[in-house]
Amino acid sequence: MGLGAFARSSDVVDRLPRPIYVLAVANFLVATGFGVMSPVLPVYARMFGVSSFLTGLVVSSLAILRLVTAPAASKILKRAHVRDMVAAGTFLIAITTFMMGIADTYGELLLWRGLSGFGSAIHSVGSMSLVFALAPVHMRGRANALAAGGWVVGGMAGPALGGLVAQISIHAPFFFYSVMLLVSGITVILMIPRTKAEEAENKEPSIPLRDLLHDRRFVTACVVSFAHSWQSFGVRVLLIPLWVTEVLGLSSTYTGWAFAISAAFQFACLSPTGWASDKLGRRLTLTLGTALTALVSAVFAVSHSFVVLVVLLCVYAVGANANSASGQALLADTVPANSGTALATFQMAGDAGLVTGPLVAGALVDVLPMSYAWGVGALMLALASGLSFRLKDA
């Protein structure tokens, strides 16, 4: 049965097609393995005797290469079967991660880490196309929330498991991640039908980028993606650990607890925020989600209690869920699943925020109070909220 048939049948029974659940499981496996590997990556890079800058370059090189190679991924989407594209990206990351684990020099480590970024670009663009092609129009918010749920749960489980795996060897997390990626790719191949995005969209033509840039929905989705990635995946991940240790005077263990509790709360809110996106509309959920994350970002800088910090992170998680699920659902409402250029541009907007957010925040913290770093991201989210409010019939 093709993807389009799955989507049509789901309209009748009002439940998400099975392949979306499969994709959520595959995302869980990928995120779990990534969580196992990521804590040891900086330590592994330092073993080659390099500077802190070069260590940071290894960490960020995946996002940089994913940003650069996203256009190539969009071209692959036009020719490849979507399921095969997701699996191919997963297998490429598996191979490069294994090679990172046996690297003999810093140059080899950086090379394989960068190539992982190309695999990530292929996987990300393919995954978005797959969800867009499968999800019924009236359930796109819930479909994107479910797919994101796999990442959230995997992100919760990975770091905890990573501590155990790292006790075996500094190389073990890389091999573990490779195995998880192989299992994820095989799961996708065995349990998701093989078809092309354009077949699922009844060969609806792709939309040129120049036309998309005149579409307020597309521009809003990209701005939300940029601001959300800047603050949620960049600034928040950088500043919260510093805030806990340098301002609150607590150990890094408390940082782990804060992120774990907020991640659990975020997972619990995935279904409600997905439902709100479908039932209340993209305009309302995006406006409130971006406004909420902007407001909480401003309050982060004046909190001087660990309990208050955890509460703020949980409230932030509600807005972050709304931004993620509704932003991608808005994109799905705007472009066909085979529009590789649109999906790649959206992905690049998020990656640009992820790469530049921590750099700008780090530079600001070196010369100004931390509140300024939070404030820049809050202003971007406020801009995204204003654009979302101006949407019509979304």
N, C-alpha and C positions, 0 to 999 in steps of 0.2 A: 504493500500500500504506500502511495506517495505522501509527501508532507502535506500537500494541499488537501488530500483526502482526510488526513488526520485532523487538520484544522476545521474542515467542514463538518466532520462528524462531531467535533467537540461543541459546535454551536447548538447541536440538538440536545446533548446531555448536560451542557453547561459545566463541563469540567475540563481541565487542561489535558492536552494530549500526553500520552505516556512518554514520548521522547523528551519532553521538557523535564520530566522527573529524572529521566536517565541523564540528561545534561547536568542537572543539579548535583546528582551523585558524582558524575565525572569531575565537576568543579570542586566538589568536596575533596576528592582524592588529590587533585592538583594543589589545592590550597593547603591541605594537611602536609604534604611533602615540602611545599615551599616554606611553611612555618617551621618545619624541622631544620631546614638548611639555613635560613636567613640569619638566625642568631650567631652562627659560627663563621659565616662568610667573612666579616671584617677580621676576625681573629686569624682565619686561614690566610687571608691576603697579607697580614702583617708578618706571617712566618717567612715571607720572601724578603724581609728586611726593607720594605718600602715606606715612604712617608705617609702621614695621615691623609694628605690630598690624594695620593695614588690609591690608598685604601678606599677612600670615598668614591673614587672614580670607578673602581670595580663594582661597588654597590649600586651606583647610579647608571652604569653602562647599559644595563638591560633596558631601562626606561628610555635612555637616549637612542639606542638602536631601534627600539620599538617605534619611537617617534619618527625616526628617519625612514624606516622601511615600511611604514603603514601604507604609502601609495602602492608599493609593490604588492602588498597583500590584497589591495583592492583589485588589482589586475588579475591576480590568481583567482579571486572570487568569480570573475566573469567566465572563467574556463573550467573551473573545478566543481565537482560535486561538494555540496556544503559539508556533509558528514565527513568526507575524505579530507577536506581542508582542515576541519577541527582536529581530526586524528593525526594528520601530517604535522601540524604545528605542535601537537603534544609530543609526538615521537621525536621531533627535532630538538625540543627542549630536553627530552630524556637523554638523547645522545650527547648533547653539549654539556649537560650537567654531569654526566658520568666522566666526560673528558676533563671537566674542572676538577673532579675528585682525584685524578691521576696526573694533574699538571705538575711539571717539573720546574717551571719558571713563572715569574709574574706575567710575562708577555703571553704565555699560553693561557694562563688563568683569565686574563683580560679578553683575549680573543674568543675563548669559548663562552664566557659570560656575555659578550656582545652578540654572538651568534644566537644565544638563547633569546635575546631580544627580538630577533627576526622570527623565531619560532613562536614567541609570545604574540607578535603582531598578527601572524597567520591564524593562530588559535583564537585571539580576541575578535577579529573581524568575522571569522567563520562562525563563532558562537553567537554573536549578535545577529547575524543573518539567519542563523538557524532558529533562534527564538522568534525573530520577527516573522519568519515564514510559517512557523507552527502555530503561534498564538492567535486565537480568535480575536477580532477587533475589540470586543467588549471585555476581554480578559487580559489585555496586554500588560496592565499594571501588575496584576498578580503573577503573570508569567515571568516578567523581569524580576519581580521580588523573589520568586522561587529560585530562579537561576542564580541570583545573588546570594540566596540563603546558603547554597553550597559553599561559596567562598567564605561566608561569615563563620559557619560551623567549623570548616577546615582551618580557618585562621585561629579559632579558639583552641582546637585540639593540637595543632602543629607545634607551637612553642613548648607546650608542656611535654609532648613526646620527644621533642628535640633534645631536651636535657638528658633523657635516658639514652638516646641513640648516640649522642656525642661522647658518652662515657666509654663506648666501644673504641672509638677512634675519631680524630678530627676529620677523617675522610668519610666516615660512615654516613653522616647526614646526606652527603651528595649521592651516594649509592642508593640510600633509602628513597630519596626523592626521585631518582631515575626509575626505580621499581614502581613507585606510585604513579608516575606519569605513564609508564607502559601499561599498567592496569587500567588507567583512565582511558587511554587511547583504544585499547582492546574493547573496553566496555562500550565506547561510542560506536565502533565498527559493528559489533555484534547486535546491538540493541536499537540502533537508529537507522531508518531506511536511507538508502543511497539515492539521492536525487539532487538536482540543481536548484539554486535559489530562484532562477527565472522560471523554472517549471512550477514551483510552488506559487509564484505570483502570476501564473497564466501568461508568462512572457511579457509582463508589463515593462515598458522601456525604462531604462535608467534615466535619472534626471541630471543634466549637466550641473557642475558646481556653480557656475555663474548664475544659473537660475535659482539654485538653492540659497545662495547668499542674499537673494531678494525675498526669501520666504522667512517671515518673522519667527515661525515655529522652529525652523532649522537653526537659525541664528541663536535663538533662546536656548535650545537644547545644548548647543556647543558652549555657550557662555556658562550655563549651569554646570556642564561637565568640567570646564576649566576651573571655575571658582571652587566647585566641590572637591576636585582633586587637589588643588592648591592647599585648601585649608584642612580637609579631612585626612588625606593620605600623605601630605607633605608637612605643613606647619604643625598640625596637632601631634603627629608622631615624633617630630623633632622637639617641640617645646614642652610637652607634658612630662617626659622624663627629666628634663632640666628643671622644670618647676617643682617637681616632687623632691628632687635631691638638693637643689640650690636654694629654693625659697622655703619649702616646708621642712627641709632638713631631715628627710626620711631616706631609707635605703631604696635601691632599685627594685627590691621585692615588692614594695608598695605600688610602684608603677605597673608591674605585672598584674597585680590584683585589680587595680583600677581599670586597666584595659580589658581584663577577663570579665569583670562584672558588667562593664558597658557593652562588651560584645555579646554576652548572654542576653542582656536586655534588648540589644539591637535585633538579635535573632527572634526574640519573642514578638517584636513589633513588625516583622517582615510582612506577615499576612495582613494585619490591619492596614498598614500603609499601602500595600498593593491593592487591597479592596477599596480604600479611599480614592486612589488614583483612578480606578475604573468607575466607581459610582459617583464620586463628587467632581471628577474632572481633573485634567492635568493642570489647568490654570490655577485652581484653588490650592491643590496639594503642592505644586511647585512654589507658588507665592508664599504659602505658610512655611514650607520646609526650608526654603532659602532664608526667609526672614528669621525663623527660629535659630538656625545655625549661626546666622550673623549676630543675633542678640546674645546667644550663649558664648560666642567667641569673645565678645566684648567683656562679658562677666568673668571669663576665665582669669583675666589679668588681675582681678581684685579679690579672688578667692584665697583665703589663707587657712583653709581647713581641708583635711583629706576627705572627710565625709562630704563636704560641700562639693569638692572636686569630683567625686564619684557621681553624685547626683547630677551635676552639670554634664558630665560625660554621657550619662543615660538619657538626659533630655536632648542633648546634641544628637544622640543616636537616632531619635525619632525623626528629626529633621533630615539627617543624613540618609535615612531609608527613603523618605519621601523624595529627596533630590535624585537618588540613584534610580529608583523604580520608575518614577514619573518622567525623569529626563529621558531615559531610554524608550519608555512607552511613547512619549511625544515624538521622538525620532521615528519610531515605527509607524506612527500615525502620518508622518510627513513623507517618508521615502519608501519605495519598494524594497523587499529583502535582497534583491540582486544589485542594489545601488552601492557597489563597492566603494566608489569615490566618496559618497556621503558617509558611509560607515567608517571609512578610514579617516576622514576629516574629523568626525566626532571623536574617534579614538585618539587622534593626534591632539585635539584640544585638551582632553583629559591628561594625556602624557605631558603636554607642555606645562600644565599646572603642577603636575607631580614633580617635574624636573626643576622648575624655577622657584616653586614655593619655598622649599627648604633653603635654597641658596640665598634668596632675598631675606628670608626670616633670619637666617644665621648671620648675614651681614648686618642687619638692623640690631640684633641682640648684642653684637660686638660693640656698638657705639651708643645705643639708646636703650631705655627700659623695655622689658619684654612686651609690655602692653602695646607698643607701636607695631611689633611683628604680628600680634593678634589682630590689631586694628586694620592693617592693610587687607588681610583676608576677609575680615568682616565687611569692609567696604565693597569688595568684589561680590560677596554674597548678597549684599544689599542691592547692588546693581542688577544682579541676576533676578532678585525678587521683583524689582521694578519692571524688568522686561517680561517676566512671567505674568505679572498683573495686567500688562497691556495686551496679552493674548486674547483672541476672540474665539469663542466656541471651541475651547480645548479642554 
